[in-house]
């Protein structure tokens, strides 16, 4: 009887670990996708801000359009202009 109980316990523990790993991987993938999408949106905003600056829009106008603060937009534009040189 003890061996049977030990086997049941061992199988239950292994199944629990397997389910835990699968759930962890799923959560990790979802989090990774979310982070990637967020980075992509920010990169798009940065590229658009630089393009708008090249068209002559003011920093304030650009910040309003991309819905980010003026300091961040200034940083993006400064970096973009430095790379263009």
C-alpha positions in Angstrom: 0.0 0.0 0.0 2.9 2.4 0.8 4.5 1.8 -2.6 1.2 2.6 -4.3 0.8 5.8 -2.3 4.4 6.8 -3.0 3.8 6.2 -6.8 0.6 8.2 -6.8 2.3 11.0 -4.9 5.3 11.0 -7.3 3.0 11.0 -10.4 1.0 13.9 -8.9 4.1 15.9 -8.2 5.5 15.3 -11.6 2.2 16.3 -13.3 2.0 19.4 -11.1 5.6 20.4 -12.2 4.8 19.8 -15.8 1.6 22.0 -15.6 3.6 24.7 -13.8 6.3 24.8 -16.4 3.7 24.9 -19.2 1.8 27.8 -17.5 5.1 29.6 -16.9 6.1 29.4 -20.5 2.7 30.6 -21.6 2.9 33.6 -19.3 6.4 34.3 -20.4 5.4 34.3 -24.1 2.5 36.6 -23.4 4.7 39.0 -21.5 7.3 38.9 -24.2 4.7 39.7 -26.9 3.4 42.6 -24.8 6.8 44.0 -24.3 7.6 43.7 -28.0 4.4 45.4 -29.0 5.1 48.2 -26.6 8.6 48.7 -27.9 7.3 48.7 -31.5 4.8 51.4 -30.7 7.5 53.5 -29.0 9.8 53.0 -32.0 7.0 54.1 -34.4 6.4 57.2 -32.3 10.1 58.0 -32.3 10.4 57.6 -36.1 7.2 59.7 -36.6 8.5 62.4 -34.3 11.8 62.7 -36.2 10.0 62.8 -39.5 7.7 65.6 -38.3 10.7 67.5 -37.0 12.2 67.3 -40.5 9.0 68.8 -41.8 9.3 71.7 -39.5 6.7 71.0 -36.9 7.4 72.4 -33.4 8.5 70.1 -30.5 5.2 70.9 -28.8 3.1 70.0 -31.8 5.0 66.7 -32.3 4.6 65.8 -28.6 0.9 66.4 -28.9 0.6 64.3 -32.0 2.6 61.3 -30.6 1.1 61.7 -27.1 4.4 61.9 -25.3 6.1 64.5 -23.2 8.2 67.3 -24.7 11.4 66.2 -23.1 11.2 62.7 -24.6 10.4 64.1 -28.0 13.4 66.5 -27.8 15.6 63.5 -26.9 14.3 61.5 -29.8 14.9 64.3 -32.3 18.4 65.1 -31.0 19.3 61.4 -31.3 17.8 61.2 -34.8 19.6 64.3 -36.0 22.9 63.0 -34.6 22.5 59.8 -36.5 21.7 61.6 -39.7 25.0 63.5 -39.6 
